[in-house]
């Protein structure tokens, strides 16, 4: 057996191990995100019913901020110097169909 053939076999074994690890990591991330959704929904509902001028927690990050308008729920909406968009992140994580894509999890195209 030549050097390059051995190298290819090792790379194949490494690739299989890497793919198995990536799939296990993605599944753990899916479960973690799915378990956070009920807390996020509950925090959003509490922020919606809070009075204007009160301090509320961002449903995504839990950061405290003042509710300045009746519709203010999230701590950012992409208009801050730090960037970020909690509203988009919330809806991407709550919607099961968008969760994997938003979290950066690669799915096998055959899975749908």
Backbone as a ProteinNet text record, in pm:
[ID]
protein_1_A
[PRIMARY]
XXXXXXXXXXXXXXXXXXXXXXXXXXXXXXXXXXXXXXXXXXXXXXXXXXXXXXXXXXXXXXXXXXXXXXXXXXXXXXXXXXXXXXXXXXXXXXXXXXXXXXXXXXXXXXXX
[TERTIARY]
86.7	0	90.6	60.6	142.9	103.8	191.7	172.2	42.4	17.5	-100.2	-229.8	-225.5	-344.6	-374.7	-271.6	-290.8	-343.2	-287.4	-331.6	-478.4	-520.4	-661.4	-752.4	-709.1	-789.7	-802.6	-693.1	-697.1	-789.8	-780.2	-868	-1013.1	-1041.4	-1178.4	-1231.5	-1148	-1188.5	-1208.2	-1118.1	-1131.8	-1258	-1288	-1406.7	-1533.5	-1536.8	-1651.7	-1667.6	-1557.1	-1562.5	-1605.1	-1554.8	-1590.7	-1738.5	-1789.6	-1932.1	-2020	-1979.5	-2056.3	-2055.9	-1939.6	-1930.9	-2017.2	-2011.1	-2088.9	-2238.1	-2282.2	-2424.7	-2466.7	-2383	-2413.5	-2417	-2322.9	-2319.5	-2444.3	-2483.9	-2602.6	-2728.5	-2737.8	-2855.8	-2862.4	-2747.9	-2744.7	-2785.5	-2739.6	-2774.4	-2924.7	-2980.7	-3125.7	-3205.4	-3164.4	-3236.2	-3223	-3104.7	-3081.3	-3168.5	-3173.2	-3253.7	-3402.2	-3444.7	-3586.2	-3629.1	-3539	-3574.9	-3581.7	-3516.7	-3518.5	-3644.7	-3712.4	-3827	-3940.1	-3982.1	-4090.6	-4056.2	-3930.3	-3889.1	-3894.6	-3851	-3851.6	-3994.4	-4084.2	-4224.9	-4287.6	-4256.2	-4310.7	-4257.2	-4128.3	-4069.3	-4127.6	-4153.1	-4213.3	-4354.7	-4431.2	-4567.9	-4566.3	-4474.4	-4464	-4425.6	-4337.2	-4295.8	-4409.6	-4491.2	-4603	-4706.5	-4732.7	-4836.4	-4783.2	-4650.8	-4592	-4629.5	-4637.7	-4673.5	-4555.5	-4587.2	-4484	-4413	-4281.2	-4201.7	-4145.8	-4192.6	-4140.2	-4018.1	-3940.6	-3823.9	-3868.4	-3825.4	-3860	-3731.9	-3741.5	-3628	-3645.3	-3537.7	-3540.3	-3567.5	-3663.2	-3693.7	-3577.5	-3486.6	-3376.6	-3258.2	-3209.5	-3088.2	-3113.3	-3232.8	-3262.3	-3211.4	-3157	-3108.2	-3224.6	-3205.3	-3307.1	-3301.3	-3417.1	-3426.3	-3562.9	-3573.2	-3697.5	-3790.9	-3915.9	-4016.3	-4060.4	-4021.1	-4047.4	-4175	-4220.7	-4347.5	-4425.3	-4550.2	-4632.8	-4580.9	-4515.9	-4468.2	-4324.8	-4256.7	-4116.1	-4109.6	-4045	-4032.5	-3886.6	-3812.1	-3675.6	-3575.3	-3454.7	-3354.9	-3288.9	-3294.9	-3236.5	-3316	-3302.9	-3368.6	-3277.2	-3147.6	-3050.6	-3018.2	-3061.6	-3040.8	-2942.6	-2868.8	-2773.1	-2631.6	-2538.4	-2398.6	-2344.4	-2390.4	-2343	-2401.2	-2503.7	-2568.6	-2661.8	-2687.8	-2777.7	-2921.3	-3001.4	-3141.6	-3217.5	-3256.5	-3321.6	-3456.5	-3527.3	-3658.5	-3644.7	-3552.3	-3531.2	-3482.4	-3390.5	-3338.4	-3451.5	-3539	-3651.1	-3737.5	-3780.2	-3871.3	-3801.3	-3673	-3600	-3588	-3575.6	-3562.1	-3696.3	-3799.8	-3931.4	-3994.5	-3974.6	-4029.9	-3944.3	-4001.7	-3926.2	-3865.1	-3932.9	-3882.1	-3759.2	-3740.7	-3627.9	-3515.7	-3540.3	-3447.3	-3309.9	-3303.4	-3174.1	-3095.3	-3163.2	-3095.1	-3042.1	-3121.6	-3080.7	-2966.3	-2963.2	-2858.4	-2731.5	-2735.1	-2617.4	-2594.9	-2700.4	-2689.8	-2712.8	-2617.8	-2631.8	-2721.7	-2815.9	-2903.9	-2879.5	-2896.8	-2887	-3006.5	-2984.1	-3091.5	-3200	-3163.5	-3263.1	-3360.6	-3321.7	-3409.5	-3527	-3519.7	-3630.5	-3611.1
-117.4	0	122.6	213.3	331.9	440.4	535.9	648.8	723.9	754.5	833.6	756	625.3	544.4	541.2	526	528.6	664.4	768.4	902.9	922.8	875.7	886.4	808.9	690.1	611.8	683.5	742.7	818.1	938.6	1008.4	1123.4	1080.7	965.7	915.3	886.1	823.1	792.5	922	1017	1145.6	1218.1	1210.2	1276.5	1216.7	1082.3	1017.3	1060.3	1064.6	1106.7	1252.2	1335.4	1477.7	1496.7	1421.8	1432.4	1385.1	1277.3	1228	1331.1	1391.3	1493.2	1614.3	1657.6	1773.6	1748	1627.5	1595.2	1592.3	1534.3	1531.8	1673.2	1757	1896	1970.6	1950.6	2017.1	1973.3	1845.9	1796.1	1856.4	1866.4	1928.3	2074.9	2144.3	2285	2299.9	2208.9	2212.3	2196.8	2098	2076.1	2197.2	2255.6	2371.7	2489.7	2515.4	2626.1	2599.8	2476.6	2443	2458.1	2429	2442.1	2588.4	2678.3	2820.8	2890.8	2833.1	2898.3	2929.1	2837.6	2871.7	2990	2996.2	3108.7	3238.3	3234.8	3353.9	3401.6	3308.9	3346.5	3408	3349.8	3401	3541.6	3563.7	3696.4	3798.5	3758.4	3849.9	3889.2	3791.5	3821	3915.7	3893.8	3982.6	4123.6	4134.7	4266.6	4336.4	4260.5	4320.9	4383.2	4319.2	4369	4470.6	4487.4	4583.5	4726.1	4814.1	4953.1	5028.7	5127.4	5212.9	5285.9	5290.9	5354.7	5257.1	5133.4	5034.4	4964.3	4901.7	4826.4	4684.9	4639.4	4505.6	4432.6	4300.4	4218.8	4180.7	4188.6	4146.7	3996	3951.2	3808.4	3722.7	3779.6	3701.9	3696.1	3812.5	3818.3	3837.3	3880.4	3904.4	4038.2	4122.3	4255.3	4343.4	4415.9	4508.2	4636.9	4686.9	4815.5	4875.9	5005	5076.1	5065.8	5036.4	5028.7	5171.2	5220.5	5359.9	5378.4	5272.7	5277.7	5150.4	5149	5030.7	4908.2	4929.1	4816.7	4774.8	4847.6	4816.7	4691.2	4587.5	4461.1	4416.5	4437.4	4387	4498.3	4459.3	4560.2	4623.7	4558.8	4618.7	4574.6	4654.7	4621.7	4660.6	4639.4	4668	4814.9	4897.5	5041.5	5095.7	5008.5	5053	5043.6	5110.6	5103.5	4961.5	4890.5	4753.7	4658.9	4702.2	4614.1	4517.5	4409.9	4311.5	4342	4242.7	4258.6	4151	4181.9	4084.2	4039.2	4129.1	4092.9	3984.2	4001.9	3899.7	3769.5	3780.2	3659.1	3583.9	3657.6	3594.3	3515.6	3580.9	3513.6	3401.5	3413.9	3304.6	3183.1	3204.1	3092.2	3032.4	3113.5	3063.8	2981.2	3022.4	2950.5	2826.6	2709.5	2585.2	2565.5	2611	2596.2	2680.5	2788.9	2879.7	2860.4	2779.2	2768.3	2716.4	2607.6	2551.8	2649.7	2712.1	2806.2	2926	2976.4	3092.3	3058.8	2936.8	2897.3	2853.9	2849.2	2810	2661.4	2582.7	2437.5	2389.3	2314.1	2257.7	2135.3	2128.7	2012.3	1940.3	1811.3	1732.1	1765.7	1793.8	1835.2	1728.3	1604.1	1495.9	1499.9	1564.4	1569.9	1663	1751.7	1842.3	1972.4
0	0	0	-88.3	-101.3	-2.4	8.4	101.1	72.3	-53.7	-87.5	-65.8	-87.6	-63.3	87.3	169.4	314.8	359.4	301.2	335.5	300.7	184.7	144.7	239.1	282.7	376.1	510.4	556.9	683	669.2	557.8	536.7	532.5	471	466.7	605.5	688.9	826.4	904.6	885.8	953.2	907.8	780	726.1	788.1	799.5	860.5	1005.9	1078.2	1218.7	1229.4	1140.5	1142.9	1110.5	1014.1	979.5	1094.3	1160.8	1275.4	1388.3	1413.3	1516.7	1480.9	1354.2	1311	1326.9	1293.8	1307.1	1454.5	1539.7	1683.4	1740.3	1699	1743.9	1696.9	1571.6	1518	1592.1	1624.4	1696.8	1836.6	1903.5	2036.5	2028.4	1924.5	1906.6	1879.2	1799.3	1772.8	1902	1984.4	2111.1	2202.9	2208	2293	2249.5	2120.3	2069	2090.4	2066.4	2084.4	2229.9	2323.8	2465	2507.8	2435.1	2469.6	2419.1	2322.7	2259.3	2358.4	2444.4	2538.5	2629.6	2675.7	2759.5	2680.8	2555.7	2472.5	2446.1	2418.9	2394.7	2519.4	2633.4	2759.8	2788	2763.2	2785.1	2688.5	2565.9	2467.8	2512.1	2558.4	2602.8	2722.9	2816.3	2932.4	2889	2789.5	2740.9	2666.8	2596.2	2523.4	2616.8	2729.1	2819.7	2921.3	2926.6	3020.6	2980.1	3078	3053.7	2992.7	2909.4	2850.7	2964.4	2958.9	3062.2	3164	3161.7	3256	3197.5	3284.4	3239.3	3203.5	3085.6	3038.8	2999.6	2988.5	2946.4	2800.3	2724.3	2585.2	2581.3	2501.1	2493.7	2444	2367.8	2311	2406	2451.4	2532.2	2681	2717.8	2858.2	2909	2820	2859.5	2903	3010.3	3058	2975.9	2936.4	2867.3	2895	2872	2900.1	2780.7	2807.6	2702.7	2670.4	2553.1	2516.6	2436.1	2369.7	2295.8	2325	2286.6	2311.5	2236.5	2123	2042.5	2076.1	2161.1	2193.3	2278.9	2224.6	2295.6	2302.6	2194.8	2182.9	2211	2256.2	2292.5	2171	2055.9	1935.5	1813.6	1710.7	1585	1469.2	1486.9	1383.1	1365.8	1457.9	1443.8	1546.5	1608.6	1709.8	1654.1	1719.2	1676.5	1689.7	1790.4	1810.8	1707.6	1638.1	1540.7	1610	1547.7	1605.3	1569	1572.6	1542.5	1617.7	1739.4	1825.6	1769.4	1705.5	1651.6	1544.7	1451.4	1348.8	1410.2	1503.5	1568.6	1640	1708.8	1778.1	1681	1574	1480.3	1405.3	1378.2	1314	1404.6	1533.7	1626.3	1666.4	1671.7	1710.8	1599.6	1475.9	1361.4	1336.1	1356.9	1346.2	1207.3	1104.6	969.9	941.8	1016.4	993.7	1096.1	1197.8	1310.6	1268.3	1193.3	1153.7	1069	973.8	885.4	964.4	1057.6	1136.6	1231.4	1278.6	1372.2	1300.5	1168.9	1093.2	1089.5	1110.2	1107.6	966.3	914.7	781.2	787.6	695.3	688.6	557.9	562.2	441.4	353.7	228.5	137.4	125.8	149	139.1	256	367.9	485.7	464	367.9	338.7	389.6
[MASK]
++++++++++++++++++++++++++++++++++++++++++++++++++++++++++++++++++++++++++++++++++++++++++++++++++++++++++++++++

